[in-house]
Amino acid sequence: MPAMFAELSAALRQRDEAGLLRRRRELATPQGALVEVDGQPLVNFCSNDYLGLAAHPALIAAAQDGAARWGVGSGASHLVSGHFTVHEQFEQAFAALVGRPAALSFATGYLANLAVVTALVGRDDAVFADKLNHASLNDAVLLSRAEFKRFAHNDVAQLERLLAESTARRKLIVVDAVFSMDGDIAPLADMLALAERYDALLYVDDAHGFGVLGDGRGTLAELGLASPRLIQLATLGKAAGLGGAMVAAEPVLIDWLVNAARPYIYTTAAPPLLAQAGLASLRLITEGAGLRGTLRRHVAAFRGAMQACGAQLLDSATPIQPILVQDNQHALALSDALRERGYWVAAIRPPTVPTPRLRVCFSAAHSDEQVAGLCATLQELLRA
Ligand SMILES: *Cc1c(COP(=O)(O)O)cnc(C)c1O
């Protein structure tokens, strides 16, 4: 046996004993408010399908049309022979929706983050990043070899000190717009002002804001921010219900990504049928005021009920609603107890987050009854 196998088994055992072993649960139904998981029906409070579009009939029909029109595989990377008319249309429609002159589509958000950061900065440059940024942004900075300057969560004063003392050639501020494990929104207006003062660019990962905030156009629209210095990432696997990602920015920047971003260049283009479904998704997002209203109603009901029972919420006005708990085992025990009662809520533990928590995610697909049922069950479990 290779020596490594014994080491890996020991490391897995160690994680298991610490309550940190990860395993996948298997869905036998499409994504939605009610799913069948490992044979059990569960009300799902741990997807990012905020608008309930992942299995929406209009998206299914568009994907089917797309498959009939374009086939399934793209057959090549965008720069070789995998860039289709429908990719182009999707990019233009996205750029128009978010009010930017150009956009570029990617196979995943993870790849888009690697692409943008590594194409814009290298050894002589510096990236300024919030400590709670998504793992894909951290990986992107490491891959870029730029100097990695991290500031405490949302600490604009520390960001300013780091920018002021930096002698780097290029400066890139990188931040989640909505923090994926906390649900709070970054102080982007202050950060944009700093980007202007220190001639930096501001890259905003809006994985959780696009489709949800700013009438669907995302966090920057919600905050009324616009500037050529802004680069905006929307991932499409969350509210958009698809998979993939879009980066919107000035045309010179998009042209540079096409020419220099290795994670864009050296991967097969996403299937064109997804771009066709994407066009349908953008229409549903544009017309989605009712869905966003439902989502806000669920969040308000949940926060009211949890405050009433003394649960430790975070300051989040988004569909991501964490409840902090004492330790890993308590998080797991609560998640297990919820599952026994028919509710699926993720226990999120280190190293994904600094402190263990339940992470409740709301969707417009939930009914008021499903949300009320979750609240009553959580109140009972947290009191016990
Ligand atoms: C989900 C997520 C990503 C990755 O996007 P994928 O399309 O799933 O690869 C990047 N950043 C943040 C903040 C995310 O939540």
The ligand as a Gaussian input file, in Angstrom:
#p B3LYP/6-31G(d) Opt

LIG

0 1
 C      -20.536000      30.107000      -4.864000
 C      -19.516000      31.174000      -4.812000
 C      -18.475000      31.241000      -5.738000
 C      -18.214000      30.146000      -6.739000
 O      -19.122000      30.144000      -7.756000
 P      -19.400000      28.780000      -8.541000
 O      -20.120000      29.195000      -9.758000
 O      -20.204000      27.932000      -7.624000
 O      -18.053000      28.182000      -8.839000
 C      -17.637000      32.335000      -5.699000
 N      -17.785000      33.301000      -4.772000
 C      -18.753000      33.247000      -3.835000
 C      -18.869000      34.344000      -2.840000
 C      -19.639000      32.182000      -3.824000
 O      -20.578000      32.107000      -2.876000

